[in-house]
């Protein structure tokens, strides 16, 4: 095309949407919301063997106001559902949710009145990680797929969903 010869070295061309989405995907800060055995695997994913720091996610935030990714790991009881929703509402926009494990995704083997049969009844879920409990590698795969999804988002899509 000849465009490369006309631009000086070190110039990067992109649109604002791709640039902002790249920044969002490479600096997600997760909120801790471990509810059961899946939380142990989530903590293991943050350890040195799996090294979430490679993706800019080394520190799990204790305050929802500092987080933009919620990883719901484990079964969610009906008593805990309003707390989950409150924490989700306190997170800054844009925000994403990963449902980790069969219990968080669909209630798992606990089909009773005390447990929510899927976190998506309480908050919108962006990525599901299957397994009982899912290995840290599966969580990392879900995070990488969420990164790819965020990079492809359009500004109007996320605003309309919230």
C-alpha positions in Angstrom: 0.0 0.0 0.0 2.9 2.3 0.5 1.6 3.7 3.8 4.5 2.3 5.8 7.0 4.3 3.9 5.2 7.6 4.6 4.9 7.1 8.4 7.8 7.7 10.7 9.0 4.8 12.8 7.2 4.3 16.1 3.8 5.5 14.9 0.8 3.3 15.8 -2.5 3.6 14.0 -5.7 2.3 15.6 -9.1 3.6 16.6 -10.0 4.8 20.1 -12.3 1.9 20.8 -9.6 -0.8 20.1 -7.1 1.2 22.2 -9.4 1.6 25.2 -10.5 -2.1 25.0 -6.9 -3.3 24.9 -6.2 -1.2 28.0 -9.3 -2.6 29.7 -8.4 -6.2 28.9 -4.8 -6.0 30.0 -5.5 -4.4 33.4 -8.5 -6.1 34.9 -8.6 -6.1 38.7 -10.6 -9.0 40.2 -12.7 -8.8 43.3 -12.5 -11.7 45.6 -15.8 -13.5 46.0 -15.0 -17.1 47.0 -17.9 -19.1 48.3 -16.8 -22.7 48.4 -14.2 -25.2 47.2 -13.8 -23.4 43.8 -12.3 -20.5 45.8 -9.3 -22.6 46.7 -8.7 -23.2 43.0 -9.1 -19.5 42.3 -6.5 -18.7 45.0 -4.2 -21.3 43.4 -4.5 -19.5 40.1 -3.2 -16.3 41.8 -0.1 -18.2 43.1 3.3 -18.3 41.5 2.7 -21.5 39.5 0.0 -20.0 37.4 1.0 -16.3 37.8 -2.0 -14.1 37.0 0.4 -11.2 37.1 1.2 -11.9 33.5 -2.2 -10.6 32.7 -2.1 -7.5 35.0 -4.3 -9.3 37.6 -1.8 -10.0 40.4 -3.7 -8.3 43.2 -7.2 -9.4 44.2 -9.1 -6.4 45.4 -11.0 -6.5 48.7 -13.0 -3.3 47.9 -15.5 -3.5 45.0 -14.8 0.1 44.2 -11.3 -0.9 43.1 -12.4 -3.9 41.0 -13.8 -4.4 37.6 -13.9 -8.2 37.4 -15.9 -10.4 39.8 -15.0 -14.1 39.9 -17.9 -15.9 41.6 -16.4 -19.1 42.8 -18.7 -21.7 44.4 -22.3 -22.1 45.3 -24.4 -19.1 46.0 -27.0 -19.3 48.8 -30.2 -17.3 48.7 -29.1 -15.4 51.8 -25.8 -14.4 50.1 -27.5 -13.3 46.8 -28.3 -9.8 48.0 -24.7 -9.3 49.2 -23.4 -10.4 45.8 -25.7 -8.0 44.0 -24.7 -5.1 46.3 -21.0 -5.8 45.7 -21.7 -6.0 41.9 -23.6 -2.7 42.1 -20.6 -1.0 43.9 -18.1 -2.0 41.3 -17.1 0.7 38.8 -18.2 0.5 35.2 -17.4 -1.3 33.0 -17.5 -4.5 35.0 -17.4 -8.2 34.1 -18.4 -11.4 35.9 -16.9 -14.9 35.6 -19.0 -17.7 37.0 -16.5 -20.3 38.2 -17.6 -23.9 38.7 -20.8 -25.9 38.2 -22.4 -24.7 41.5 -22.1 -21.0 40.5 -23.2 -21.7 36.9 -26.2 -23.9 37.5 -26.5 -24.9 41.2 -24.5 -28.1 40.6 -25.6 -31.2 42.5 -27.4 -29.0 45.1 -30.9 -28.7 43.6 -32.7 -27.4 46.7 -34.5 -24.3 48.0 -31.4 -22.8 49.8 -29.2 -22.3 46.7 -29.5 -20.0 43.7 -29.6 -22.2 40.6 -27.1 -20.1 38.7 -25.4 -16.8 39.4 -26.9 -15.3 36.2 -30.2 -15.0 38.1 -28.6 -12.3 40.3 -25.9 -10.7 38.1 -25.2 -10.8 34.4 -22.4 -13.3 33.6 -19.8 -12.7 30.9 -17.9 -16.0 31.0 -18.7 -19.4 32.4 -15.8 -21.7 33.6 -17.1 -25.3 33.9 -15.8 -28.0 36.3 -16.2 -29.2 39.8 -14.0 -27.6 40.9 -12.4 -26.2 37.8 -8.6 -26.4 37.7 -6.6 -23.1 37.8 -5.7 -23.7 34.1 -9.4 -23.6 33.2 -9.9 -20.3 35.1 -6.9 -18.9 33.2 -8.5 -20.0 29.9 -11.8 -18.4 30.9 -9.9 -15.1 31.7 -8.1 -15.2 28.4 -11.4 -15.7 26.6 -12.9 -12.8 28.5 -9.9 -10.7 27.5 -10.6 -11.6 23.8 -14.3 -10.7 24.4 -13.5 -7.3 25.9 -11.1 -6.5 23.1 -13.9 -7.0 20.6 -16.6 -5.1 22.6 -18.1 -1.9 21.2 -18.8 1.0 23.6 -22.5 0.9 22.9 -22.8 -2.8 23.6 -21.5 -2.6 27.2 -23.6 0.5 28.0 -26.8 -1.1 26.8 -26.2 -4.3 28.8 -25.7 -2.6 32.2 
